[in-house]
Amino acid sequence: MLEIITKYCAEKDDIKEETKATYIKQAGRFGAKSIDKMSYNYMMKKLNEEFGASTSSQLQGVHILMVCTKENKPRVFQKLQKLNQELKEKKDDDVKEKNEEKLNTLPSYEYILEKLNELDKDGKSLAYFVNYIMINYGFRNRDFDMIYIKSKKEFDAIKREKFDTRNYIYHNQQTKQIELMIFVYKTWNTYGPKHIKINDEKFITHFKNLKIDDKKPVFVTKDGAPVGLSYLSDLLCNYSIDKLREANVFKVVIKHLLDTKDFSKLDEYVKSRGTSMAEIMKSYNIQRVDKKPEPEPEPEPEQEPEPNSED
């Protein structure tokens, strides 16, 4: 099995290296037995033992099994296809149920705006920076892993790149804008780099208050080292309003835009997150009834460190 997955990963240029490493690790959880010697019942036994009852985890395991059986075990592959579809449907139902529960537990859009204004008045610049971007641009945790670039020439060169291994933030003194170049995010393979310009004077003031050194990350550990994704996610959770986390802030904003029928802003919000309207309505809509006709869906591929300055 490991040999099949390793070959599969080597032939796939559109899969991130970290994803390939995850696939290989997951394949190892099925043991050393050759795929030819694995019965469907054995596969199900290992799937339940190694991947648990979580629907998402089981989907990951089934994906590995499907890759390994597609060519050599067509009957087993068909069974796995059916199981995969059942798990996807269960996952969608679970998401809908959780989102309906959120309808009664998440705060209102007006509440989070009020809290954002309080952060501004209290001079909590890093918290303002985090929440402003979450509320207005729907960033996921990984998107916040940015390096500050002071030179216009260097940033202009970065903007011409089709891909980079880091994300960047730049203060354009001439246009009085903050510019973001986001290369590393969940759906980059589908949507490509995100170039975002922010004109808001309050946001720019709070960003300047952070006093980040040139070519240094916005977020670092207590020792000044770059942060990992898990560490960054914890940080962002703690800085988010009421520790809501980015996904819940996103759901609050989506509900508001649907309630107010601000579909123009909704389209902008979808683009700045790097997702599709179909995915929004499936995974983030906490209304019981969709309020916007769904356009043609686009494919979607698949939290507190210390800042450089104290708030």
ROTORPA-16168 format. One record per residue (C-alpha): residue number from 1; residue in three letters; x, y, z. Coordinates in Angstrom, 3 decimals, always signed. Each point is the difference from the previous one (the first is absolute). Layout:
<atom seq="NUM" type="ALA" px="X" py="Y" pz="Z"/>
...
END
This chain:
<atom seq="1" type="MET" px="+0.000" py="+0.000" pz="+0.000"/>
<atom seq="2" type="LEU" px="+2.777" py="+2.427" pz="+0.875"/>
<atom seq="3" type="GLU" px="+1.630" py="-0.633" pz="-3.367"/>
<atom seq="4" type="ILE" px="-3.238" py="+0.823" pz="-1.859"/>
<atom seq="5" type="ILE" px="-0.614" py="+3.200" pz="+1.970"/>
<atom seq="6" type="THR" px="+3.624" py="+1.122" pz="-0.354"/>
<atom seq="7" type="LYS" px="-0.202" py="-0.473" pz="-3.773"/>
<atom seq="8" type="TYR" px="-3.366" py="+1.795" pz="-0.092"/>
<atom seq="9" type="CYS" px="+1.448" py="+2.990" pz="+1.861"/>
<atom seq="10" type="ALA" px="+3.083" py="+0.118" pz="-2.221"/>
<atom seq="11" type="GLU" px="-2.198" py="+0.245" pz="-3.096"/>
<atom seq="12" type="LYS" px="-2.246" py="+2.744" pz="+1.399"/>
<atom seq="13" type="ASP" px="+1.445" py="+3.476" pz="-0.533"/>
<atom seq="14" type="ASP" px="-3.199" py="+1.702" pz="+1.187"/>
<atom seq="15" type="ILE" px="+0.195" py="-1.382" pz="+3.556"/>
<atom seq="16" type="LYS" px="+1.867" py="+1.923" pz="+2.697"/>
<atom seq="17" type="GLU" px="+3.031" py="-1.697" pz="+1.529"/>
<atom seq="18" type="GLU" px="-1.546" py="+0.060" pz="+3.468"/>
<atom seq="19" type="THR" px="-3.124" py="-1.691" pz="-1.403"/>
<atom seq="20" type="LYS" px="+2.144" py="-2.687" pz="-1.629"/>
<atom seq="21" type="ALA" px="+1.723" py="-0.610" pz="+3.336"/>
<atom seq="22" type="THR" px="-3.425" py="-0.363" pz="+1.644"/>
<atom seq="23" type="TYR" px="-1.127" py="-2.529" pz="-2.622"/>
<atom seq="24" type="ILE" px="+3.119" py="-2.114" pz="+0.531"/>
<atom seq="25" type="LYS" px="-0.438" py="+0.122" pz="+3.773"/>
<atom seq="26" type="GLN" px="-3.664" py="-1.001" pz="-0.299"/>
<atom seq="27" type="ALA" px="+0.848" py="-2.906" pz="-2.296"/>
<atom seq="28" type="GLY" px="+2.413" py="-1.291" pz="+2.632"/>
<atom seq="29" type="ARG" px="-2.879" py="-0.282" pz="+2.462"/>
<atom seq="30" type="PHE" px="-1.424" py="-2.900" pz="-2.020"/>
<atom seq="31" type="GLY" px="+3.069" py="-2.111" pz="+0.776"/>
<atom seq="32" type="ALA" px="+2.661" py="-1.719" pz="-2.082"/>
<atom seq="33" type="LYS" px="-2.299" py="-2.518" pz="-1.705"/>
<atom seq="34" type="SER" px="-0.107" py="+0.230" pz="-3.803"/>
<atom seq="35" type="ILE" px="-3.192" py="+1.514" pz="-1.427"/>
<atom seq="36" type="ASP" px="-0.475" py="-3.180" pz="-2.058"/>
<atom seq="37" type="LYS" px="-0.297" py="-1.986" pz="+3.225"/>
<atom seq="38" type="MET" px="-2.466" py="+2.357" pz="+1.670"/>
<atom seq="39" type="SER" px="-3.656" py="-0.969" pz="-0.038"/>
<atom seq="40" type="TYR" px="-2.719" py="+2.640" pz="+0.173"/>
<atom seq="41" type="ASN" px="-0.860" py="-1.151" pz="+3.536"/>
<atom seq="42" type="TYR" px="+3.645" py="+0.356" pz="+1.045"/>
<atom seq="43" type="MET" px="+0.069" py="+3.511" pz="-1.431"/>
<atom seq="44" type="MET" px="-3.129" py="+0.950" pz="+1.949"/>
<atom seq="45" type="LYS" px="+1.468" py="-1.452" pz="+3.193"/>
<atom seq="46" type="LYS" px="+3.199" py="+2.070" pz="-0.399"/>
<atom seq="47" type="LEU" px="-2.012" py="+3.067" pz="-1.009"/>
<atom seq="48" type="ASN" px="-2.037" py="-0.121" pz="+3.213"/>
<atom seq="49" type="GLU" px="+3.009" py="-0.825" pz="+2.177"/>
<atom seq="50" type="GLU" px="+2.370" py="+2.601" pz="-1.414"/>
<atom seq="51" type="PHE" px="-2.279" py="+2.840" pz="-1.076"/>
<atom seq="52" type="GLY" px="-2.672" py="-0.153" pz="+2.690"/>
<atom seq="53" type="ALA" px="-3.645" py="+1.010" pz="-0.259"/>
<atom seq="54" type="SER" px="+0.553" py="+3.507" pz="-1.370"/>
<atom seq="55" type="THR" px="-1.592" py="+0.346" pz="-3.425"/>
<atom seq="56" type="SER" px="+2.783" py="+2.314" pz="-1.211"/>
<atom seq="57" type="SER" px="+2.694" py="-2.422" pz="+1.158"/>
<atom seq="58" type="GLN" px="-1.754" py="-2.943" pz="-1.620"/>
<atom seq="59" type="LEU" px="-0.250" py="+1.917" pz="-3.263"/>
<atom seq="60" type="GLN" px="+3.768" py="+0.481" pz="+0.080"/>
<atom seq="61" type="GLY" px="+0.547" py="-3.716" pz="+0.499"/>
<atom seq="62" type="VAL" px="-2.455" py="-0.947" pz="-2.735"/>
<atom seq="63" type="HIS" px="+1.775" py="+2.347" pz="-2.408"/>
<atom seq="64" type="ILE" px="+3.267" py="-1.861" pz="+0.597"/>
<atom seq="65" type="LEU" px="-1.727" py="-3.348" pz="-0.558"/>
<atom seq="66" type="MET" px="-1.619" py="+1.236" pz="-3.215"/>
<atom seq="67" type="VAL" px="+3.354" py="+1.112" pz="-1.413"/>
<atom seq="68" type="CYS" px="+1.494" py="-3.403" pz="+0.796"/>
<atom seq="69" type="THR" px="-2.855" py="-2.134" pz="-1.357"/>
<atom seq="70" type="LYS" px="-1.017" py="+1.931" pz="-3.107"/>
<atom seq="71" type="GLU" px="+2.242" py="-1.940" pz="-2.391"/>
<atom seq="72" type="ASN" px="+0.283" py="-3.448" pz="+1.586"/>
<atom seq="73" type="LYS" px="-3.201" py="-0.664" pz="+1.965"/>
<atom seq="74" type="PRO" px="-2.951" py="+1.427" pz="-2.000"/>
<atom seq="75" type="ARG" px="-2.736" py="-1.672" pz="+2.081"/>
<atom seq="76" type="VAL" px="+1.469" py="+1.253" pz="+3.249"/>
<atom seq="77" type="PHE" px="+0.473" py="+3.416" pz="-1.606"/>
<atom seq="78" type="GLN" px="-3.721" py="+0.136" pz="-0.849"/>
<atom seq="79" type="LYS" px="-0.907" py="-0.809" pz="+3.611"/>
<atom seq="80" type="LEU" px="+2.353" py="+2.724" pz="+1.181"/>
<atom seq="81" type="GLN" px="-1.555" py="+2.479" pz="-2.418"/>
<atom seq="82" type="LYS" px="-3.417" py="-0.721" pz="+1.485"/>
<atom seq="83" type="LEU" px="+1.351" py="+0.328" pz="+3.546"/>
<atom seq="84" type="ASN" px="+1.740" py="+3.244" pz="-0.952"/>
<atom seq="85" type="GLN" px="-3.275" py="+1.478" pz="-1.267"/>
<atom seq="86" type="GLU" px="-1.864" py="-1.083" pz="+3.142"/>
<atom seq="87" type="LEU" px="+2.651" py="+1.592" pz="+2.219"/>
<atom seq="88" type="LYS" px="-0.111" py="+3.235" pz="-2.014"/>
<atom seq="89" type="GLU" px="-3.768" py="+0.171" pz="+0.375"/>
<atom seq="90" type="LYS" px="+0.294" py="-0.639" pz="+3.732"/>
<atom seq="91" type="LYS" px="+2.622" py="+2.723" pz="+0.302"/>
<atom seq="92" type="ASP" px="-2.252" py="+2.472" pz="-1.847"/>
<atom seq="93" type="ASP" px="-2.913" py="-0.874" pz="+2.304"/>
<atom seq="94" type="ASP" px="+2.211" py="+0.467" pz="+3.053"/>
<atom seq="95" type="VAL" px="+1.122" py="+3.413" pz="-1.263"/>
<atom seq="96" type="LYS" px="-3.604" py="+1.098" pz="-0.612"/>
<atom seq="97" type="GLU" px="-1.015" py="-1.128" pz="+3.491"/>
<atom seq="98" type="LYS" px="+2.917" py="+1.829" pz="+1.640"/>
<atom seq="99" type="ASN" px="-0.688" py="+3.129" pz="-2.020"/>
<atom seq="100" type="GLU" px="-3.640" py="+0.025" pz="+1.102"/>
<atom seq="101" type="GLU" px="+1.184" py="-0.240" pz="+3.606"/>
<atom seq="102" type="LYS" px="+2.293" py="+2.990" pz="-0.641"/>
<atom seq="103" type="LEU" px="-3.029" py="+2.062" pz="-0.992"/>
<atom seq="104" type="ASN" px="-0.928" py="+0.277" pz="+3.673"/>
<atom seq="105" type="THR" px="+3.475" py="+0.172" pz="+1.530"/>
<atom seq="106" type="LEU" px="+2.157" py="+2.282" pz="-2.144"/>
<atom seq="107" type="PRO" px="-0.045" py="+3.760" pz="+0.633"/>
<atom seq="108" type="SER" px="-1.450" py="+2.475" pz="-2.462"/>
<atom seq="109" type="TYR" px="+1.979" py="+1.883" pz="-2.620"/>
<atom seq="110" type="GLU" px="-0.776" py="+3.239" pz="+1.833"/>
<atom seq="111" type="TYR" px="+1.511" py="-1.455" pz="+3.173"/>
<atom seq="112" type="ILE" px="+3.325" py="-0.895" pz="-1.607"/>
<atom seq="113" type="LEU" px="+0.197" py="+3.461" pz="-1.620"/>
<atom seq="114" type="GLU" px="-0.590" py="+1.555" pz="+3.425"/>
<atom seq="115" type="LYS" px="+2.802" py="-2.134" pz="+1.438"/>
<atom seq="116" type="LEU" px="+2.276" py="+1.001" pz="-2.876"/>
<atom seq="117" type="ASN" px="-0.632" py="+3.661" pz="+0.804"/>
<atom seq="118" type="GLU" px="+0.847" py="-0.672" pz="+3.646"/>
<atom seq="119" type="LEU" px="+3.340" py="-1.493" pz="-1.057"/>
<atom seq="120" type="ASP" px="+0.649" py="+3.184" pz="-1.976"/>
<atom seq="121" type="LYS" px="-0.852" py="+2.275" pz="+2.933"/>
<atom seq="122" type="ASP" px="+2.091" py="-2.094" pz="+2.400"/>
<atom seq="123" type="GLY" px="+3.004" py="+0.154" pz="-2.335"/>
<atom seq="124" type="LYS" px="+0.292" py="-3.786" pz="-0.294"/>
<atom seq="125" type="SER" px="+1.684" py="+0.105" pz="-3.370"/>
<atom seq="126" type="LEU" px="+0.811" py="-3.651" pz="-0.582"/>
<atom seq="127" type="ALA" px="-3.483" py="-1.166" pz="+1.008"/>
<atom seq="128" type="TYR" px="-1.474" py="+2.699" pz="-2.247"/>
<atom seq="129" type="PHE" px="+2.252" py="-1.102" pz="-2.863"/>
<atom seq="130" type="VAL" px="-1.106" py="-3.637" pz="+0.359"/>
<atom seq="131" type="ASN" px="-3.723" py="+0.629" pz="+0.362"/>
<atom seq="132" type="TYR" px="-0.213" py="+2.664" pz="-2.694"/>
<atom seq="133" type="ILE" px="+1.415" py="-2.457" pz="-2.554"/>
<atom seq="134" type="MET" px="-2.188" py="-2.867" pz="+1.228"/>
<atom seq="135" type="ILE" px="-3.157" py="+2.134" pz="-0.174"/>
<atom seq="136" type="ASN" px="+0.704" py="+1.760" pz="-3.296"/>
<atom seq="137" type="TYR" px="+1.947" py="-2.585" pz="-1.982"/>
<atom seq="138" type="GLY" px="-0.870" py="-3.396" pz="+1.491"/>
<atom seq="139" type="PHE" px="+3.601" py="-1.161" pz="+0.386"/>
<atom seq="140" type="ARG" px="+0.745" py="-3.506" pz="+1.217"/>
<atom seq="141" type="ASN" px="+2.715" py="-0.486" pz="+2.610"/>
<atom seq="142" type="ARG" px="+2.741" py="-0.903" pz="-2.471"/>
<atom seq="143" type="ASP" px="-0.584" py="+3.219" pz="-1.985"/>
<atom seq="144" type="PHE" px="+1.230" py="+2.057" pz="+2.973"/>
<atom seq="145" type="ASP" px="+3.520" py="-1.441" pz="-0.212"/>
<atom seq="146" type="MET" px="+1.401" py="+3.149" pz="-1.635"/>
<atom seq="147" type="ILE" px="+3.387" py="+1.667" pz="-0.281"/>
<atom seq="148" type="TYR" px="+0.286" py="+3.789" pz="-0.067"/>
<atom seq="149" type="ILE" px="+1.758" py="+1.429" pz="-3.052"/>
<atom seq="150" type="LYS" px="+1.127" py="+3.626" pz="+0.252"/>
<atom seq="151" type="SER" px="+1.431" py="+0.479" pz="-3.520"/>
<atom seq="152" type="LYS" px="-2.420" py="+0.892" pz="-2.814"/>
<atom seq="153" type="LYS" px="+2.405" py="-1.457" pz="-2.545"/>
<atom seq="154" type="GLU" px="+0.112" py="-3.335" pz="+1.811"/>
<atom seq="155" type="PHE" px="-3.761" py="-0.110" pz="+0.458"/>
<atom seq="156" type="ASP" px="-0.595" py="+0.838" pz="-3.668"/>
<atom seq="157" type="ALA" px="+2.240" py="-2.945" pz="-0.912"/>
<atom seq="158" type="ILE" px="-1.984" py="-2.247" pz="+2.358"/>
<atom seq="159" type="LYS" px="-3.277" py="+1.087" pz="-1.640"/>
<atom seq="160" type="ARG" px="+1.268" py="-1.255" pz="-3.353"/>
<atom seq="161" type="GLU" px="+0.583" py="-3.504" pz="+1.355"/>
<atom seq="162" type="LYS" px="-2.535" py="-2.742" pz="-0.666"/>
<atom seq="163" type="PHE" px="+0.973" py="-1.844" pz="+3.170"/>
<atom seq="164" type="ASP" px="+2.082" py="+0.477" pz="+3.124"/>
<atom seq="165" type="THR" px="+0.466" py="-2.021" pz="+3.151"/>
<atom seq="166" type="ARG" px="-0.969" py="+2.930" pz="+2.245"/>
<atom seq="167" type="ASN" px="-2.683" py="+2.684" pz="+0.311"/>
<atom seq="168" type="TYR" px="+0.896" py="+3.696" pz="+0.082"/>
<atom seq="169" type="ILE" px="-1.276" py="+3.329" pz="+1.302"/>
<atom seq="170" type="TYR" px="+1.153" py="+3.418" pz="-1.214"/>
<atom seq="171" type="HIS" px="-0.864" py="+3.605" pz="+0.919"/>
<atom seq="172" type="ASN" px="-0.210" py="+2.008" pz="-3.219"/>
<atom seq="173" type="GLN" px="+0.871" py="+3.539" pz="+1.068"/>
<atom seq="174" type="GLN" px="-0.908" py="+1.502" pz="-3.376"/>
<atom seq="175" type="THR" px="-3.535" py="-1.391" pz="-0.224"/>
<atom seq="176" type="LYS" px="-0.480" py="-0.093" pz="+3.801"/>
<atom seq="177" type="GLN" px="-1.050" py="-3.627" pz="-0.149"/>
<atom seq="178" type="ILE" px="+0.923" py="-3.240" pz="+1.685"/>
<atom seq="179" type="GLU" px="+0.582" py="-2.661" pz="-2.652"/>
<atom seq="180" type="LEU" px="-0.058" py="-3.745" pz="+0.602"/>
<atom seq="181" type="MET" px="+1.349" py="-2.722" pz="-2.273"/>
<atom seq="182" type="ILE" px="-1.331" py="-3.360" pz="+1.152"/>
<atom seq="183" type="PHE" px="+1.581" py="-2.998" pz="-1.709"/>
<atom seq="184" type="VAL" px="-0.247" py="-2.672" pz="+2.696"/>
<atom seq="185" type="TYR" px="-3.621" py="-0.782" pz="+0.811"/>
<atom seq="186" type="LYS" px="-2.345" py="-2.962" pz="-0.118"/>
<atom seq="187" type="THR" px="-1.345" py="+0.364" pz="-3.539"/>
<atom seq="188" type="TRP" px="+2.978" py="+1.580" pz="-1.780"/>
<atom seq="189" type="ASN" px="+0.049" py="-2.792" pz="-2.601"/>
<atom seq="190" type="THR" px="-3.477" py="+1.055" pz="-1.114"/>
<atom seq="191" type="TYR" px="+0.027" py="+3.791" pz="+0.330"/>
<atom seq="192" type="GLY" px="+3.656" py="+1.033" pz="-0.180"/>
<atom seq="193" type="PRO" px="+1.611" py="+2.905" pz="+1.916"/>
<atom seq="194" type="LYS" px="-2.228" py="+2.515" pz="+1.799"/>
<atom seq="195" type="HIS" px="+0.947" py="+3.694" pz="-0.302"/>
<atom seq="196" type="ILE" px="-1.959" py="+2.095" pz="+2.478"/>
<atom seq="197" type="LYS" px="+0.129" py="+3.775" pz="+0.530"/>
<atom seq="198" type="ILE" px="-1.262" py="+1.590" pz="+3.231"/>
<atom seq="199" type="ASN" px="-0.725" py="+3.750" pz="+0.144"/>
<atom seq="200" type="ASP" px="-1.501" py="+0.233" pz="+3.485"/>
<atom seq="201" type="GLU" px="+1.856" py="+2.683" pz="+1.999"/>
<atom seq="202" type="LYS" px="-0.663" py="-1.594" pz="+3.393"/>
<atom seq="203" type="PHE" px="+1.343" py="-3.332" pz="-1.204"/>
<atom seq="204" type="ILE" px="+3.110" py="+1.640" pz="-1.442"/>
<atom seq="205" type="THR" px="+0.612" py="+1.843" pz="+3.281"/>
<atom seq="206" type="HIS" px="-0.252" py="-3.202" pz="+2.027"/>
<atom seq="207" type="PHE" px="+2.304" py="-1.810" pz="-2.419"/>
<atom seq="208" type="LYS" px="+2.607" py="+2.765" pz="+0.343"/>
<atom seq="209" type="ASN" px="-0.302" py="-0.298" pz="+3.791"/>
<atom seq="210" type="LEU" px="+1.266" py="-3.590" pz="-0.221"/>
<atom seq="211" type="LYS" px="+3.436" py="+1.321" pz="-1.063"/>
<atom seq="212" type="ILE" px="+0.979" py="-3.140" pz="-1.884"/>
<atom seq="213" type="ASP" px="+3.581" py="-0.088" pz="-1.268"/>
<atom seq="214" type="ASP" px="+0.717" py="-0.438" pz="-3.705"/>
<atom seq="215" type="LYS" px="-0.165" py="-3.621" pz="-1.214"/>
<atom seq="216" type="LYS" px="-1.288" py="-1.167" pz="+3.386"/>
<atom seq="217" type="PRO" px="-3.216" py="-1.976" pz="+0.619"/>
<atom seq="218" type="VAL" px="-3.046" py="+1.720" pz="+1.423"/>
<atom seq="219" type="PHE" px="-0.247" py="-2.814" pz="+2.554"/>
<atom seq="220" type="VAL" px="+2.932" py="-1.569" pz="+1.840"/>
<atom seq="221" type="THR" px="+0.487" py="-2.121" pz="+3.115"/>
<atom seq="222" type="LYS" px="+1.096" py="+1.446" pz="+3.334"/>
<atom seq="223" type="ASP" px="+3.579" py="-0.670" pz="-1.092"/>
<atom seq="224" type="GLY" px="-0.492" py="+1.830" pz="-3.287"/>
<atom seq="225" type="ALA" px="-0.081" py="-3.150" pz="-2.131"/>
<atom seq="226" type="PRO" px="-2.452" py="-0.552" pz="-2.886"/>
<atom seq="227" type="VAL" px="-3.215" py="-1.739" pz="+1.062"/>
<atom seq="228" type="GLY" px="-1.430" py="-3.309" pz="-1.185"/>
<atom seq="229" type="LEU" px="-3.591" py="-0.283" pz="-1.177"/>
<atom seq="230" type="SER" px="-1.273" py="-1.585" pz="+3.224"/>
<atom seq="231" type="TYR" px="+1.627" py="+2.701" pz="+2.120"/>
<atom seq="232" type="LEU" px="-1.318" py="+2.724" pz="-2.311"/>
<atom seq="233" type="SER" px="-3.510" py="-1.473" pz="+0.099"/>
<atom seq="234" type="ASP" px="-0.013" py="+0.104" pz="+3.793"/>
<atom seq="235" type="LEU" px="+1.196" py="+3.599" pz="-0.071"/>
<atom seq="236" type="LEU" px="-2.679" py="+1.080" pz="-2.434"/>
<atom seq="237" type="CYS" px="-2.684" py="-1.763" pz="+2.026"/>
<atom seq="238" type="ASN" px="+1.037" py="+1.913" pz="+3.112"/>
<atom seq="239" type="TYR" px="+0.091" py="+3.324" pz="-1.850"/>
<atom seq="240" type="SER" px="-3.317" py="-0.550" pz="-1.774"/>
<atom seq="241" type="ILE" px="-3.036" py="+1.678" pz="+1.563"/>
<atom seq="242" type="ASP" px="-1.304" py="-2.163" pz="+2.855"/>
<atom seq="243" type="LYS" px="+2.433" py="-2.690" pz="-1.229"/>
<atom seq="244" type="LEU" px="-2.438" py="-0.833" pz="-2.775"/>
<atom seq="245" type="ARG" px="+2.661" py="-1.259" pz="-2.452"/>
<atom seq="246" type="GLU" px="+0.090" py="+1.043" pz="-3.628"/>
<atom seq="247" type="ALA" px="-2.567" py="-2.523" pz="-1.278"/>
<atom seq="248" type="ASN" px="-2.673" py="+1.269" pz="+2.402"/>
<atom seq="249" type="VAL" px="+0.755" py="+3.658" pz="-0.763"/>
<atom seq="250" type="PHE" px="-0.380" py="-0.941" pz="-3.656"/>
<atom seq="251" type="LYS" px="-3.414" py="-1.583" pz="+0.679"/>
<atom seq="252" type="VAL" px="-1.188" py="+3.127" pz="+1.829"/>
<atom seq="253" type="VAL" px="+0.955" py="+2.181" pz="-2.960"/>
<atom seq="254" type="ILE" px="-1.573" py="-2.389" pz="-2.527"/>
<atom seq="255" type="LYS" px="-3.275" py="+0.040" pz="+1.945"/>
<atom seq="256" type="HIS" px="+0.034" py="+3.813" pz="+0.055"/>
<atom seq="257" type="LEU" px="+0.636" py="+0.272" pz="-3.747"/>
<atom seq="258" type="LEU" px="-2.804" py="-2.444" pz="-0.748"/>
<atom seq="259" type="ASP" px="-2.376" py="+1.738" pz="+2.433"/>
<atom seq="260" type="THR" px="+0.681" py="+3.378" pz="-1.619"/>
<atom seq="261" type="LYS" px="+0.106" py="-1.480" pz="-3.520"/>
<atom seq="262" type="ASP" px="+3.330" py="+1.717" pz="-0.594"/>
<atom seq="263" type="PHE" px="+0.967" py="-2.400" pz="-2.760"/>
<atom seq="264" type="SER" px="+2.642" py="+2.299" pz="-1.472"/>
<atom seq="265" type="LYS" px="+1.908" py="-0.023" pz="+3.288"/>
<atom seq="266" type="LEU" px="-0.632" py="-3.733" pz="+0.312"/>
<atom seq="267" type="ASP" px="+1.681" py="-0.613" pz="-3.356"/>
<atom seq="268" type="GLU" px="+3.009" py="+2.093" pz="+1.089"/>
<atom seq="269" type="TYR" px="+0.157" py="-1.884" pz="+3.292"/>
<atom seq="270" type="VAL" px="-0.031" py="-3.360" pz="-1.787"/>
<atom seq="271" type="LYS" px="+2.936" py="+1.113" pz="-2.179"/>
<atom seq="272" type="SER" px="+2.076" py="+1.378" pz="+2.878"/>
<atom seq="273" type="ARG" px="-0.358" py="-3.263" pz="+1.918"/>
<atom seq="274" type="GLY" px="+0.841" py="-2.033" pz="-3.079"/>
<atom seq="275" type="THR" px="-3.068" py="-2.218" pz="-0.247"/>
<atom seq="276" type="SER" px="-3.163" py="-0.544" pz="-2.063"/>
<atom seq="277" type="MET" px="-3.590" py="+1.018" pz="+0.582"/>
<atom seq="278" type="ALA" px="-0.939" py="-3.676" pz="+0.010"/>
<atom seq="279" type="GLU" px="+2.418" py="-0.683" pz="+2.862"/>
<atom seq="280" type="ILE" px="-1.263" py="+3.057" pz="+1.906"/>
<atom seq="281" type="MET" px="-3.600" py="-1.159" pz="-0.165"/>
<atom seq="282" type="LYS" px="+0.928" py="-3.562" pz="+0.957"/>
<atom seq="283" type="SER" px="+2.462" py="+0.574" pz="+2.834"/>
<atom seq="284" type="TYR" px="-0.426" py="+3.530" pz="+1.353"/>
<atom seq="285" type="ASN" px="-3.625" py="+0.993" pz="-0.458"/>
<atom seq="286" type="ILE" px="-1.694" py="-0.121" pz="+3.414"/>
<atom seq="287" type="GLN" px="-3.368" py="+0.951" pz="-1.432"/>
<atom seq="288" type="ARG" px="-2.603" py="-2.706" pz="-0.414"/>
<atom seq="289" type="VAL" px="-0.939" py="+1.234" pz="-3.478"/>
<atom seq="290" type="ASP" px="+2.452" py="+1.071" pz="-2.695"/>
<atom seq="291" type="LYS" px="-0.723" py="+3.584" pz="-0.965"/>
<atom seq="292" type="LYS" px="+2.039" py="+0.223" pz="-3.182"/>
<atom seq="293" type="PRO" px="-0.353" py="-2.269" pz="-3.023"/>
<atom seq="294" type="GLU" px="+3.131" py="-2.085" pz="-0.214"/>
<atom seq="295" type="PRO" px="+2.188" py="+0.693" pz="-3.045"/>
<atom seq="296" type="GLU" px="+1.984" py="-2.653" pz="-1.797"/>
<atom seq="297" type="PRO" px="+2.265" py="-1.546" pz="+2.650"/>
<atom seq="298" type="GLU" px="+3.755" py="+0.217" pz="-0.329"/>
<atom seq="299" type="PRO" px="+2.246" py="-2.823" pz="+1.221"/>
<atom seq="300" type="GLU" px="+1.565" py="+0.474" pz="+3.419"/>
<atom seq="301" type="PRO" px="+3.154" py="-2.009" pz="+0.670"/>
<atom seq="302" type="GLU" px="+0.494" py="-0.641" pz="+3.783"/>
<atom seq="303" type="GLN" px="+4.172" py="+7.950" pz="+17.000"/>
<atom seq="304" type="GLU" px="+3.146" py="+3.616" pz="+3.190"/>
<atom seq="305" type="PRO" px="+3.628" py="+0.877" pz="-1.002"/>
<atom seq="306" type="GLU" px="+1.544" py="+3.278" pz="+0.933"/>
<atom seq="307" type="PRO" px="-0.124" py="+2.919" pz="-2.462"/>
<atom seq="308" type="ASN" px="+3.020" py="+2.117" pz="-0.826"/>
<atom seq="309" type="SER" px="-1.429" py="+2.677" pz="+2.272"/>
<atom seq="310" type="GLU" px="-2.271" py="-0.051" pz="+3.006"/>
<atom seq="311" type="ASP" px="-3.551" py="+1.392" pz="-0.124"/>
END
